[in-house]
């Protein structure tokens, strides 16, 4: 499935996978395929890219000594991605796992393809359901965070619904 979206979009989807395939540390990671390539932020990081592209980790998404978000075992996970302006946030099961502000105009993308990716490697099954997409341009980030504490609080009638794979 491929969609072209502006950065002012909120993507909500539920993912279930075999928890033995990847270590928990990769859950919620923000990666870039083109441009700079590689991982932009690991799970648990609050990162900032300045206008020259210098990356600085400025905080954590959870308190020191506390455990970050982990996927559920043998159950569906709620993964919410909010992309608004230069800020990208990922929530896993209601907990913020990545918060990145990217002010590098040369490398950041203000539009692009939304895709669900399957990595090469061992045989696996990837299942997705309940994929929702909504333009959030008039909203502020703090209001969005309050709305997304729980999957059930989402007003689904306001979303575009994709019910079949393409």
Secondary structure, 3 states (H helix, E strand, C coil): CEEEEECCEEEEEEEECCCCCCCHHHCCCEEECCCCCEEEECCCEEEEECCCCCEEEEEECCCCCCCCCCCCCCCCEEEEEEEECCEEEEEECCEEEEEEEECCCCCCCCEEEEECCCCCCCCCCCEEEEEEEEECCCCCHHHHHHHCCCHHHCCHHHCEEECCCC
